[in-house]
Amino acid sequence: MRGGTLRNFLNYMKKQYYAHTLEGKPPAKWQLLEDHLKNVSGMATEFARPFGGDKWACLAGLWHDLGKYADAFQQKLYVENGIESHLETNSGKVVHSEAGGHLTVLNKWKGAARIISWLIMGHHTGLTDFESDLVGAKALEPKMRDPERSEKIIKNATESIIDQIMPRQTIPLGADPSFFIRMLFSCLVDADFLDTEAFMDKDRKSSRNYDYPSFRSLLAAFDNHMNELCKGVTATPVNTIRAQVLEQCRQKAESNPTVFSLTVPTGGGKTLASLAFALRHAVKHKKQRIIYVIPYTSIIEQVAEVFRGISGFENAVIEHHSNLAETEENKETVRNRLASENWDAPLIVTTSVQFFESLYACRTSRCRKLHNIVNSVVIFDEAQCLPPEYLRPVVFAIRELFRHYKVTPLLCTATQPVLTKTDEFDFKFKEGFDSVTEIVDNAEELAEKLKRVELVLYGGSMETVTFSDLANAIQAEGQSVLCIVNRKEDARTLAHLLPEDRTLHLSTNMCAEHRSYTLKKIKACLGNGSDTIYVVSTSLVEAGVDIDFPVVYRALTGLDSIAQAAGRCNREGYLSEPGRTVVFVPVKQPGYAAQPASIASELLAGDDLSNLLSPDNYEQYFRQRFWQLGQDALDKKQIMQLLSGHMNYYYRSAAQQLKFVEDDWQESIVVPYGKALELLARLIDEPWHQRRILRELGRFSVSIPKYLFQALVSRDYLRETGYPELYMLDCTLYDDQYGFVTPDESIGADPEKFFA
């Protein structure tokens, strides 16, 4: 036996069992298994205490690694570290997550067996389906997983670990069991991650021990910032209303927690007003953090910068989204990256995709942050953007967080969707909120006071209009115009018909870096005031993008999108006359826009459009839209069904089905814009920085349909980069104005026909 120390010999005599080793260190420096189990148990217990799951988490922590008491596992640790083992066994591979789950069966804990199985057996591989081999009846049958072998392994553990009683704790009354299990799972896996990290990587652990500012200090800093901001603001009617909205948010923050809504027309100062509410509410009710959920990455970066611009907030804000580039030092430090793993920071700014896909995830890496949502204020910005096809599971999750996990939700939008239970709506949307408390006193009156736009129909009718006629009408305006269309092909076609030296184009055929540059250019031109520009864009400019045009044209679509488009018109109210938002009917309408456009056209058919953009009409619009879609369409992938039943849950299937951004029909490619080529070279030359560089390359990528991807590869327009499954677009197919274009494409041509 090498090592030769007295401590090693005593450990050998005691037959010590270890959880983790340190490379190059003798067993005396390894982590004892009993210590790891007790550490994880204690941490998981505290994580779960706020929602009444502490007894379950305590037991799961104690038993999650019982399989490591197997001699075969201990022998593996010695062999991997080049140390001669005192153990004599050749019993092969041991799945160390089995034994704890089997112990519940051996103890005949019928009521707890399945819950413990999900938690323990999934703590490395993730939550799985009931019918998988890892959980449910199959996992608990002796023939399938051999609990007798687990029984032999468990005998090696100390009595303090094994001698436990079944948790005398029931799932909170009314709480959804599948959601409760998922939150327990989060507590277990995060505790396991953190304790393992604390032992194996002391530097990484110390990076986590950051003393974040308290909400009291953040609130004081915010109030100082707003006082300074207000000193230099012109007393326009718009700014007066913004001040009123801010004050009402501060007052309502003192109210008891419930589901709140903030219905304020675009340009009404929702971002800072909602933060004022959240900070004051967090101080009053001792909330742990504030989570700001935003639909698009183009908005998330803007909002995070606004928050960081407040003195005292610089180190309190964590962004968590796919476009974050780690090399941007003001955004991504080691501490920020660690905090984003489990959201252990005061103010999190994230995307709807990250938030809701995590709530229904099965993988440990995505689930570990869920327990940190407990006892938070969660602001859902642009709530009208919640995807209808997932609306039932989305609203169900928000309601569950509010009812049983001490979360105060705030639905923040200019066009509030109908998400409450009503007599005529309940049977169609049974997961709706019981009630929603509006923050502003009179949303209708506020909308009237903030009205800065005249809404008109192109030509005064619902007749279709060609792009050629539309281009002529835009130029005839004699001032800067923003035109928003429904399709990328339409944006490119119309932009091509307008003067090249005055026209700017925006669509997702441009990479994120390209779009950011173009938006800065647009704002600079508008700020100049003397330049007339034409901007043609898809809907990506509608939610949260702070631009202000005197005239906006909008292709017929849903009323919520029309209202968002109108929010880019006379946004600051500086015009002496109302701005004009012109709704036109395009020749081609994409299928996804047909139903909302049809409902909007009924409302637009009235003689008087002066009050069309009002909360009452938004309510009417959403009621009709949800009614027409029907209950099944509001849960298109049947997520609720997969997670219903008596402990027969299909976690993995639900996670695979709930995808806000479907990735099975498209491929992401790197485009030759900006420093993309430089990053690709570094990706090959600096393999130790691959993760960081790949994330930064996300800002220089676009997504294209798979059929088009295959066609481009076959014609050598897409080339391998030297990194697995990462392709670079030929420079001839990326345009400085339009972004990605198909080869030899006449503007507006259908790329599918090109490759037919």
Secondary structure in CASP SS format (residue, H / E / C, confidence):
PFRMAT SS
TARGET T0000
AUTHOR 0000-0000-0000
METHOD secondary structure of the structure
MODEL  1
M C 1.00
R C 1.00
G C 1.00
G C 1.00
T C 1.00
L H 1.00
R H 1.00
N H 1.00
F H 1.00
L H 1.00
N H 1.00
Y H 1.00
M H 1.00
K H 1.00
K C 1.00
Q C 1.00
Y C 1.00
Y E 1.00
A E 1.00
H E 1.00
T C 1.00
L C 1.00
E C 1.00
G C 1.00
K C 1.00
P C 1.00
P H 1.00
A H 1.00
K H 1.00
W C 1.00
Q E 1.00
L E 1.00
L H 1.00
E H 1.00
D H 1.00
H H 1.00
L H 1.00
K H 1.00
N H 1.00
V H 1.00
S H 1.00
G H 1.00
M H 1.00
A H 1.00
T H 1.00
E H 1.00
F H 1.00
A H 1.00
R H 1.00
P H 1.00
F H 1.00
G C 1.00
G C 1.00
D H 1.00
K H 1.00
W H 1.00
A H 1.00
C H 1.00
L H 1.00
A H 1.00
G H 1.00
L H 1.00
W H 1.00
H C 1.00
D C 1.00
L H 1.00
G H 1.00
K H 1.00
Y H 1.00
A C 1.00
D H 1.00
A H 1.00
F H 1.00
Q H 1.00
Q H 1.00
K H 1.00
L H 1.00
Y H 1.00
V H 1.00
E H 1.00
N C 1.00
G C 1.00
I C 1.00
E C 1.00
S C 1.00
H C 1.00
L C 1.00
E C 1.00
T C 1.00
N C 1.00
S C 1.00
G C 1.00
K C 1.00
V C 1.00
V C 1.00
H C 1.00
S C 1.00
E H 1.00
A H 1.00
G H 1.00
G H 1.00
H H 1.00
L H 1.00
T H 1.00
V H 1.00
L H 1.00
N C 1.00
K C 1.00
W C 1.00
K H 1.00
G H 1.00
A H 1.00
A H 1.00
R H 1.00
I H 1.00
I H 1.00
S H 1.00
W H 1.00
L H 1.00
I H 1.00
M H 1.00
G C 1.00
H C 1.00
H C 1.00
T C 1.00
G C 1.00
L C 1.00
T C 1.00
D E 1.00
F C 1.00
E C 1.00
S C 1.00
D C 1.00
L C 1.00
V C 1.00
G H 1.00
A H 1.00
K H 1.00
A H 1.00
L H 1.00
E C 1.00
P H 1.00
K H 1.00
M H 1.00
R H 1.00
D C 1.00
P H 1.00
E H 1.00
R H 1.00
S H 1.00
E H 1.00
K H 1.00
I H 1.00
I H 1.00
K C 1.00
N C 1.00
A C 1.00
T C 1.00
E H 1.00
S H 1.00
I H 1.00
I H 1.00
D C 1.00
Q C 1.00
I C 1.00
M C 1.00
P C 1.00
R C 1.00
Q C 1.00
T C 1.00
I C 1.00
P C 1.00
L C 1.00
G C 1.00
A C 1.00
D C 1.00
P H 1.00
S H 1.00
F H 1.00
F H 1.00
I H 1.00
R H 1.00
M H 1.00
L H 1.00
F H 1.00
S H 1.00
C H 1.00
L H 1.00
V H 1.00
D H 1.00
A H 1.00
D H 1.00
F H 1.00
L H 1.00
D H 1.00
T H 1.00
E H 1.00
A H 1.00
F H 1.00
M H 1.00
D C 1.00
K H 1.00
D H 1.00
R H 1.00
K H 1.00
S H 1.00
S H 1.00
R H 1.00
N C 1.00
Y C 1.00
D C 1.00
Y C 1.00
P C 1.00
S C 1.00
F H 1.00
R H 1.00
S H 1.00
L H 1.00
L H 1.00
A H 1.00
A H 1.00
F H 1.00
D H 1.00
N H 1.00
H H 1.00
M H 1.00
N H 1.00
E H 1.00
L H 1.00
C H 1.00
K H 1.00
G C 1.00
V C 1.00
T C 1.00
A C 1.00
T C 1.00
P H 1.00
V H 1.00
N H 1.00
T H 1.00
I H 1.00
R H 1.00
A H 1.00
Q H 1.00
V H 1.00
L H 1.00
E H 1.00
Q H 1.00
C H 1.00
R H 1.00
Q H 1.00
K H 1.00
A C 1.00
E C 1.00
S C 1.00
N C 1.00
P C 1.00
T C 1.00
V C 1.00
F E 1.00
S E 1.00
L E 1.00
T E 1.00
V C 1.00
P C 1.00
T C 1.00
G C 1.00
G C 1.00
G C 1.00
K H 1.00
T H 1.00
L H 1.00
A H 1.00
S H 1.00
L H 1.00
A H 1.00
F H 1.00
A H 1.00
L H 1.00
R H 1.00
H H 1.00
A H 1.00
V H 1.00
K H 1.00
H C 1.00
K C 1.00
K C 1.00
Q C 1.00
R E 1.00
I E 1.00
I E 1.00
Y E 1.00
V E 1.00
I E 1.00
P C 1.00
Y C 1.00
T H 1.00
S H 1.00
I H 1.00
I H 1.00
E H 1.00
Q H 1.00
V H 1.00
A H 1.00
E H 1.00
V H 1.00
F H 1.00
R H 1.00
G C 1.00
I C 1.00
S C 1.00
G C 1.00
F C 1.00
E C 1.00
N C 1.00
A C 1.00
V E 1.00
I E 1.00
E E 1.00
H E 1.00
H C 1.00
S C 1.00
N C 1.00
L C 1.00
A C 1.00
E C 1.00
T C 1.00
E C 1.00
E C 1.00
N C 1.00
K C 1.00
E C 1.00
T C 1.00
V H 1.00
R H 1.00
N H 1.00
R H 1.00
L H 1.00
A H 1.00
S H 1.00
E H 1.00
N H 1.00
W C 1.00
D C 1.00
A C 1.00
P C 1.00
L E 1.00
I E 1.00
V E 1.00
T E 1.00
T E 1.00
S H 1.00
V H 1.00
Q H 1.00
F H 1.00
F H 1.00
E H 1.00
S H 1.00
L H 1.00
Y C 1.00
A C 1.00
C C 1.00
R C 1.00
T H 1.00
S H 1.00
R H 1.00
C H 1.00
R C 1.00
K C 1.00
L H 1.00
H H 1.00
N H 1.00
I H 1.00
V C 1.00
N C 1.00
S E 1.00
V E 1.00
V E 1.00
I E 1.00
F E 1.00
D E 1.00
E C 1.00
A H 1.00
Q H 1.00
C H 1.00
L C 1.00
P C 1.00
P H 1.00
E H 1.00
Y H 1.00
L H 1.00
R H 1.00
P H 1.00
V H 1.00
V H 1.00
F H 1.00
A H 1.00
I H 1.00
R H 1.00
E H 1.00
L H 1.00
F H 1.00
R H 1.00
H H 1.00
Y C 1.00
K C 1.00
V C 1.00
T E 1.00
P E 1.00
L E 1.00
L E 1.00
C E 1.00
T E 1.00
A C 1.00
T C 1.00
Q C 1.00
P C 1.00
V C 1.00
L C 1.00
T E 1.00
K C 1.00
T C 1.00
D C 1.00
E C 1.00
F C 1.00
D C 1.00
F C 1.00
K C 1.00
F C 1.00
K C 1.00
E C 1.00
G C 1.00
F E 1.00
D C 1.00
S C 1.00
V C 1.00
T E 1.00
E E 1.00
I C 1.00
V C 1.00
D C 1.00
N C 1.00
A H 1.00
E H 1.00
E H 1.00
L H 1.00
A H 1.00
E H 1.00
K H 1.00
L C 1.00
K C 1.00
R C 1.00
V E 1.00
E E 1.00
L E 1.00
V E 1.00
L E 1.00
Y H 1.00
G H 1.00
G H 1.00
S C 1.00
M C 1.00
E C 1.00
T E 1.00
V E 1.00
T C 1.00
F H 1.00
S H 1.00
D H 1.00
L H 1.00
A H 1.00
N H 1.00
A H 1.00
I H 1.00
Q H 1.00
A H 1.00
E C 1.00
G C 1.00
Q C 1.00
S C 1.00
V E 1.00
L E 1.00
C E 1.00
I E 1.00
V C 1.00
N C 1.00
R C 1.00
K H 1.00
E H 1.00
D H 1.00
A H 1.00
R H 1.00
T H 1.00
L H 1.00
A H 1.00
H H 1.00
L H 1.00
L C 1.00
P C 1.00
E H 1.00
D H 1.00
R H 1.00
T E 1.00
L E 1.00
H E 1.00
L E 1.00
S C 1.00
T C 1.00
N C 1.00
M C 1.00
C C 1.00
A H 1.00
E H 1.00
H H 1.00
R H 1.00
S H 1.00
Y H 1.00
T H 1.00
L H 1.00
K H 1.00
K H 1.00
I H 1.00
K H 1.00
A H 1.00
C H 1.00
L H 1.00
G H 1.00
N H 1.00
G C 1.00
S C 1.00
D C 1.00
T C 1.00
I C 1.00
Y E 1.00
V E 1.00
V E 1.00
S E 1.00
T C 1.00
S H 1.00
L H 1.00
V H 1.00
E C 1.00
A C 1.00
G C 1.00
V C 1.00
D C 1.00
I C 1.00
D C 1.00
F E 1.00
P C 1.00
V E 1.00
V E 1.00
Y E 1.00
R E 1.00
A E 1.00
L C 1.00
T C 1.00
G C 1.00
L H 1.00
D H 1.00
S H 1.00
I H 1.00
A H 1.00
Q H 1.00
A H 1.00
A H 1.00
G C 1.00
R C 1.00
C E 1.00
N C 1.00
R C 1.00
E C 1.00
G C 1.00
Y C 1.00
L C 1.00
S C 1.00
E C 1.00
P C 1.00
G E 1.00
R E 1.00
T E 1.00
V E 1.00
V E 1.00
F E 1.00
V E 1.00
P E 1.00
V C 1.00
K C 1.00
Q C 1.00
P C 1.00
G H 1.00
Y H 1.00
A H 1.00
A H 1.00
Q H 1.00
P H 1.00
A H 1.00
S H 1.00
I H 1.00
A H 1.00
S H 1.00
E H 1.00
L H 1.00
L H 1.00
A C 1.00
G C 1.00
D C 1.00
D C 1.00
L C 1.00
S C 1.00
N C 1.00
L C 1.00
L C 1.00
S C 1.00
P H 1.00
D H 1.00
N H 1.00
Y H 1.00
E H 1.00
Q H 1.00
Y H 1.00
F H 1.00
R H 1.00
Q H 1.00
R H 1.00
F H 1.00
W H 1.00
Q H 1.00
L H 1.00
G H 1.00
Q H 1.00
D H 1.00
A H 1.00
L C 1.00
D C 1.00
K C 1.00
K C 1.00
Q C 1.00
I H 1.00
M H 1.00
Q H 1.00
L H 1.00
L C 1.00
S C 1.00
G C 1.00
H C 1.00
M C 1.00
N C 1.00
Y C 1.00
Y E 1.00
Y H 1.00
R H 1.00
S H 1.00
A H 1.00
A H 1.00
Q H 1.00
Q H 1.00
L C 1.00
K C 1.00
F C 1.00
V C 1.00
E C 1.00
D C 1.00
D C 1.00
W C 1.00
Q E 1.00
E E 1.00
S E 1.00
I E 1.00
V E 1.00
V C 1.00
P C 1.00
Y C 1.00
G C 1.00
K C 1.00
A H 1.00
L H 1.00
E H 1.00
L H 1.00
L H 1.00
A H 1.00
R H 1.00
L H 1.00
I H 1.00
D H 1.00
E C 1.00
P H 1.00
W H 1.00
H H 1.00
Q H 1.00
R H 1.00
R H 1.00
I H 1.00
L H 1.00
R H 1.00
E H 1.00
L H 1.00
G H 1.00
R H 1.00
F H 1.00
S E 1.00
V E 1.00
S E 1.00
I E 1.00
P E 1.00
K H 1.00
Y H 1.00
L H 1.00
F H 1.00
Q H 1.00
A H 1.00
L H 1.00
V H 1.00
S H 1.00
R C 1.00
D C 1.00
Y C 1.00
L E 1.00
R E 1.00
E E 1.00
T C 1.00
G C 1.00
Y C 1.00
P C 1.00
E C 1.00
L C 1.00
Y E 1.00
M E 1.00
L E 1.00
D C 1.00
C H 1.00
T H 1.00
L H 1.00
Y E 1.00
D E 1.00
D C 1.00
Q C 1.00
Y C 1.00
G E 1.00
F E 1.00
V C 1.00
T C 1.00
P C 1.00
D C 1.00
E C 1.00
S C 1.00
I C 1.00
G C 1.00
A C 1.00
D C 1.00
P H 1.00
E H 1.00
K H 1.00
F H 1.00
F C 1.00
A C 1.00
END
